[in-house]
């Protein structure tokens, strides 16, 4: 393998592993579930689990959001500490169940909600 091919393969692996940003989403109506915060998931990480649907969303210190099956949601809305809201499409099997949240949002997270299809 040529060095340039190795660098290209390594870059592809890193970009695939890091995941892209979660796509913005527009939601209507009421959330199908709220999430409860579970401290101590990992140093600096947040784990949110559904109050009533059995869904788990994890937001890691690197701002990668992961969703565990079953009972996945199609969108997640975040409220930051300034009271602003941002909604994104939840990670799915198609993106290996993880995608990124912009750093300024994940570092000032106050609460999260989930929306169904």
Backbone as CSV, one residue per row, in Angstrom:
resi,resn,N_x,N_y,N_z,CA_x,CA_y,CA_z,C_x,C_y,C_z
1,UNK,0.855,-1.170,0.000,0.000,0.000,0.000,0.900,1.232,0.000
2,UNK,0.621,2.178,-0.876,1.375,3.422,-0.916,1.008,4.279,0.282
3,UNK,1.953,5.122,0.689,1.720,5.992,1.837,0.495,6.875,1.613
4,UNK,0.343,7.438,0.408,-0.811,8.304,0.134,-2.115,7.515,0.243
5,UNK,-2.104,6.248,-0.165,-3.297,5.411,-0.029,-3.594,5.143,1.433
6,UNK,-2.541,4.930,2.216,-2.710,4.706,3.645,-3.335,5.932,4.308
7,UNK,-2.825,7.122,3.961,-3.365,8.364,4.530,-4.830,8.520,4.137
8,UNK,-5.166,8.256,2.888,-6.557,8.363,2.435,-7.451,7.379,3.179
9,UNK,-6.982,6.148,3.339,-7.766,5.138,4.053,-7.937,5.525,5.516
10,UNK,-6.879,6.041,6.129,-6.962,6.465,7.529,-7.935,7.624,7.678
11,UNK,-7.888,8.576,6.767,-8.803,9.720,6.826,-10.246,9.265,6.662
12,UNK,-10.471,8.315,5.757,-11.810,7.789,5.555,-12.303,7.088,6.814
13,UNK,-11.442,6.286,7.445,-11.824,5.593,8.672,-12.163,6.590,9.773
14,UNK,-11.335,7.608,9.956,-11.570,8.601,11.008,-12.863,9.346,10.747
15,UNK,-13.112,9.762,9.503,-14.337,10.498,9.220,-15.562,9.613,9.404
16,UNK,-15.460,8.345,9.032,-16.588,7.436,9.220,-16.815,7.172,10.696
17,UNK,-15.750,7.046,11.443,-15.861,6.765,12.870,-16.392,7.968,13.630
18,UNK,-15.980,9.174,13.234,-16.395,10.376,13.947,-17.856,10.695,13.683
19,UNK,-18.381,10.316,12.549,-19.763,10.624,12.225,-19.916,12.079,11.836
20,UNK,-20.881,12.346,10.989,-21.155,13.715,10.601,-22.110,14.352,11.587
21,UNK,-22.427,15.609,11.332,-23.396,16.287,12.183,-24.784,15.715,11.932
22,UNK,-25.577,15.650,12.969,-26.967,15.239,12.824,-27.675,16.290,11.968
23,UNK,-28.497,15.853,11.044,-29.234,16.784,10.183,-30.272,17.542,11.001
24,UNK,-30.461,18.813,10.664,-31.499,19.601,11.322,-32.862,18.987,11.036
25,UNK,-33.776,19.139,11.976,-35.129,18.603,11.822,-36.141,19.663,12.220
26,UNK,-37.302,19.593,11.617,-38.433,20.429,12.002,-39.479,19.498,12.586
27,UNK,-39.946,19.811,13.769,-40.943,18.959,14.418,-42.221,19.754,14.638
28,UNK,-43.331,19.041,14.705,-44.617,19.665,14.998,-45.302,18.860,16.084
29,UNK,-46.229,19.476,16.756,-46.975,18.783,17.792,-46.151,18.584,19.050
30,UNK,-46.600,17.667,19.862,-45.951,17.402,21.137,-44.936,16.272,21.007
31,UNK,-43.941,16.310,21.857,-42.953,15.235,21.909,-43.641,13.938,22.327
32,UNK,-43.133,12.809,21.825,-43.689,11.523,22.263,-43.046,11.068,23.563
33,UNK,-41.902,11.650,23.890,-41.251,11.280,25.139,-40.317,12.379,25.595
34,UNK,-40.186,12.483,26.892,-39.151,13.319,27.484,-38.053,12.391,27.963
35,UNK,-36.926,12.951,28.289,-35.812,12.131,28.743,-35.419,12.516,30.157
36,UNK,-35.023,11.540,30.914,-34.461,11.772,32.246,-32.953,11.666,32.134
37,UNK,-32.282,12.483,32.904,-30.827,12.534,32.881,-30.267,11.473,33.810
38,UNK,-29.260,10.751,33.340,-28.594,9.745,34.150,-27.127,10.132,34.291
39,UNK,-26.721,10.665,35.444,-25.322,11.067,35.624,-24.408,9.853,35.758
40,UNK,-23.135,10.083,35.563,-22.150,9.039,35.790,-22.004,8.057,34.656
41,UNK,-22.580,8.371,33.480,-22.454,7.459,32.338,-20.991,7.269,31.977
42,UNK,-20.281,8.346,31.806,-18.843,8.343,31.575,-18.362,9.738,31.932
43,UNK,-17.091,9.930,32.225,-16.625,11.266,32.605,-16.984,12.295,31.539
44,UNK,-17.772,13.281,31.918,-18.152,14.340,31.002,-19.276,13.983,30.052
45,UNK,-19.831,12.775,30.145,-20.881,12.357,29.220,-22.256,12.462,29.846
46,UNK,-23.263,12.422,29.001,-24.635,12.501,29.459,-25.409,11.348,28.874
47,UNK,-26.208,10.699,29.675,-27.091,9.659,29.161,-28.511,10.064,29.514
48,UNK,-29.357,10.054,28.522,-30.750,10.413,28.695,-31.569,9.186,28.338
49,UNK,-32.519,8.839,29.180,-33.357,7.689,28.872,-34.814,8.118,28.947
50,UNK,-35.615,7.521,28.111,-37.016,7.882,27.993,-37.767,7.556,29.272
51,UNK,-38.675,8.441,29.627,-39.503,8.210,30.802,-40.519,7.107,30.560
52,UNK,-40.912,6.919,29.287,-42.028,6.017,29.041,-41.912,5.149,27.789
53,UNK,-40.896,5.313,26.986,-40.800,4.580,25.719,-39.652,3.579,25.663
54,UNK,-38.752,3.584,26.621,-37.627,2.656,26.595,-36.506,3.062,25.665
55,UNK,-36.462,4.318,25.280,-35.435,4.826,24.375,-34.260,5.360,25.178
56,UNK,-33.050,5.117,24.701,-31.858,5.678,25.339,-31.090,6.497,24.315
57,UNK,-30.807,7.739,24.671,-29.972,8.626,23.862,-28.755,8.966,24.708
58,UNK,-27.577,8.807,24.143,-26.345,9.139,24.847,-25.653,10.256,24.091
59,UNK,-25.246,11.286,24.812,-24.459,12.362,24.226,-23.092,12.310,24.885
60,UNK,-22.086,11.940,24.108,-20.728,11.757,24.617,-19.984,13.082,24.714
61,UNK,-18.873,13.117,25.472,-18.085,14.345,25.598,-17.584,14.879,24.260
62,UNK,-17.456,14.014,23.245,-17.017,14.476,21.924,-18.192,14.982,21.085
63,UNK,-19.350,15.161,21.714,-20.572,15.695,21.094,-21.197,14.742,20.086
64,UNK,-20.877,13.466,20.149,-21.512,12.456,19.310,-22.747,11.928,20.033
65,UNK,-23.894,12.011,19.366,-25.139,11.505,19.926,-25.361,10.095,19.395
66,UNK,-25.711,9.190,20.293,-25.970,7.798,19.930,-27.380,7.436,20.377
67,UNK,-27.994,6.558,19.622,-29.324,6.083,19.973,-29.302,4.564,20.022
68,UNK,-29.856,4.016,21.077,-29.932,2.567,21.225,-31.357,2.109,20.939
69,UNK,-31.475,0.976,20.280,-32.794,0.384,20.033,-33.184,-0.393,21.279
70,UNK,-34.377,-0.725,21.509,-35.543,-0.532,20.659,-36.201,0.820,20.918
71,UNK,-37.338,1.018,20.295,-38.178,2.194,20.512,-37.462,3.498,20.198
72,UNK,-36.782,3.520,19.078,-36.038,4.715,18.713,-36.985,5.855,18.345
73,UNK,-36.453,7.060,18.408,-37.196,8.256,18.033,-36.641,8.767,16.709
74,UNK,-37.417,9.563,15.995,-36.961,10.070,14.698,-36.274,11.420,14.816
75,UNK,-36.562,12.162,15.879,-35.934,13.471,16.070,-35.712,13.715,17.552
76,UNK,-34.688,14.491,17.837,-34.370,14.884,19.206,-34.272,16.401,19.225
77,UNK,-34.935,17.017,20.191,-34.832,18.462,20.356,-34.087,18.748,21.651
78,UNK,-33.212,19.714,21.568,-32.353,20.088,22.686,-32.699,21.506,23.111
79,UNK,-32.766,21.727,24.396,-32.845,23.090,24.928,-31.509,23.364,25.578
80,UNK,-30.895,24.488,25.217,-29.629,24.831,25.859,-29.889,25.691,27.093
81,UNK,-28.847,25.987,27.822,-28.984,26.728,29.075,-29.458,28.156,28.865
82,UNK,-29.351,28.671,27.632,-29.852,30.010,27.311,-31.340,29.979,26.957
83,UNK,-31.944,28.779,26.939,-33.364,28.643,26.634,-33.681,28.513,25.156
84,UNK,-32.666,28.379,24.311,-32.878,28.201,22.875,-33.099,26.720,22.577
85,UNK,-33.775,26.448,21.461,-34.072,25.071,21.064,-33.463,24.748,19.712
86,UNK,-33.000,23.514,19.561,-32.480,23.003,18.289,-32.978,21.574,18.157
87,UNK,-33.541,21.263,16.989,-34.017,19.905,16.730,-33.188,19.281,15.619
88,UNK,-32.843,18.022,15.800,-32.045,17.286,14.818,-32.675,15.918,14.587
89,UNK,-32.395,15.359,13.411,-32.816,13.989,13.147,-31.993,13.073,14.036
90,UNK,-32.662,12.154,14.692,-31.967,11.219,15.578,-31.135,10.252,14.747
91,UNK,-30.016,9.796,15.304,-29.195,8.823,14.581,-29.965,7.523,14.340
92,UNK,-29.676,6.896,13.199,-30.367,5.663,12.801,-29.344,4.597,12.411
93,UNK,-29.842,3.424,12.069,-28.964,2.351,11.588,-28.168,2.796,10.366
94,UNK,-28.761,3.650,9.533,-28.094,4.094,8.306,-26.806,4.860,8.596
95,UNK,-26.749,5.552,9.737,-25.513,6.259,10.099,-24.857,5.625,11.322
96,UNK,-25.045,4.337,11.470,-24.438,3.535,12.536,-24.881,3.997,13.923
97,UNK,-26.076,4.551,14.004,-26.699,4.986,15.257,-25.949,6.089,15.985
98,UNK,-25.158,6.870,15.256,-24.581,8.048,15.901,-24.343,9.160,14.895
99,UNK,-24.444,10.386,15.398,-24.142,11.578,14.611,-23.787,12.684,15.600
100,UNK,-23.246,13.771,15.103,-22.722,14.815,15.973,-23.675,15.976,16.208
101,UNK,-23.534,16.574,17.362,-24.240,17.797,17.742,-23.195,18.910,17.769
102,UNK,-23.513,20.108,17.251,-22.533,21.194,17.319,-22.050,21.415,18.756
103,UNK,-20.762,21.648,18.902,-20.131,21.764,20.222,-20.809,22.787,21.112
104,UNK,-21.173,23.942,20.557,-21.790,24.970,21.397,-23.134,24.518,21.957
105,UNK,-23.806,23.596,21.299,-25.066,23.064,21.816,-24.828,21.974,22.846
106,UNK,-23.912,21.064,22.588,-23.752,19.952,23.539,-23.052,20.410,24.811
107,UNK,-22.300,21.490,24.749,-21.620,21.975,25.956,-22.508,22.842,26.834
108,UNK,-23.714,23.179,26.370,-24.618,23.979,27.202,-26.008,23.347,27.257
109,UNK,-26.060,22.032,27.170,-27.315,21.291,27.140,-28.068,21.412,28.458
110,UNK,-29.375,21.665,28.364,-30.218,21.754,29.555,-31.229,20.605,29.612
111,UNK,-31.834,20.263,28.457,-32.817,19.184,28.439,-32.984,18.671,27.010
112,UNK,-33.611,17.491,26.870,-33.840,16.884,25.560,-35.219,16.232,25.531
113,UNK,-35.816,16.202,24.321,-37.090,15.534,24.095,-36.997,14.736,22.817
114,UNK,-37.836,13.706,22.679,-37.842,12.886,21.478,-39.165,12.967,20.741
115,UNK,-39.100,12.915,19.417,-40.280,12.928,18.555,-40.343,11.638,17.763
116,UNK,-41.549,11.133,17.546,-41.749,9.931,16.750,-41.777,10.255,15.275
117,UNK,-42.122,9.274,14.483,-42.168,9.461,13.023,-43.356,10.284,12.604
